[in-house]
Amino acid sequence: MLLAEAQLSSELPRLTAAALVLRLSPKRRAVCLCGGAQLSTSFVEAACERCPLLESLALDQCDMVDRGMHITQAPYSPLQQVVVSACS
């Protein structure tokens, strides 16, 4: 995990999904969020819009408010991998 990701992950429980998206650098190719954030499918879509180079997204121990995930990928999006682990 990169230092920036570690710092962001420690703030997850206090940040809204919209605030999390704004904290992402548009140049990011990979994002790993661990612990406590309440996220939805709209977070994944917003992260892809904010980070047009995003190839990999990992969500670990986050609260999924939609109780599932449906991602509609843009036709030319480089997103190749979404990993959801131990989320409720």
N, C-alpha and C positions, 0 to 999 in steps of 0.2 A: 504494500500500500504506500503510495506517495505521501509525503508530509502534508501536502495540501488536502489530500483526501482524509488523512487522519484528523486534521484540525476540523474539517467540515463534519466528519462523522461525530465528533464529540459535541457538536452543536445541534445535531439532528433533532433531539426531542424538543428544542426550543424554537425551531424554525418551521414556518408553514411551507407547504410544497411550493408555492409561488416564490417565496424567499429563497428556497433551495435552488430553484432554477436560475434565479438571478445571480447566485453565487458561483455558478459554473462558468468557467472560461469558454468562450466560443471556439477556442482552438483545441479543446479537449477531444481526445480520440477514445478515451476509456474513463468510465466513472464507476466507482465502487462506493455504495452507501451502506453503512452498517449500523443498525440499531435504532429503534425507537421512532423513526419518522412515520407520519401518517401520509401514505401516498396512494395515488389512484392511477388509472390508465392515462388520465390527462397529464400527469406528471411526466410519464415516459414520452408522450407526444411533445410536450413543451420542452423537455430536455433535448430531444432530437432537433427541434426548431432552433433552439438557442445554440446548440453545438452541431453545426452542419457536417463536421468531420467525425462525429461519434460513431465508433465501430462496435464498442462493447459497453454494456450496462449491466452491473451486478447489484442486486438488492438483497441484503442479508438482514434478517431479523427486523424487518420493517412491518408496520401495520398497513395492510392493503384494505383501504376503506371500501373498495368495490367488491371485495371477496372474490377476486379473480382478475384476469387481465385480458384485454383484447387490444391488440396493437395494429393499427392501420399504418403501414409503412409507406412513406413517399416513394414514388417510382425510382428515383435515383439516389436514395439514401444509402450511405455506406454501412448502416447498422447491420451487423452480421450476427450479433449474439446478445441475448438478454437472459441473464441468470437470476432466478428468484429462489432464494434459499431460506428456509426457516421463517418465512413470513406468515403472518396470521391474517 
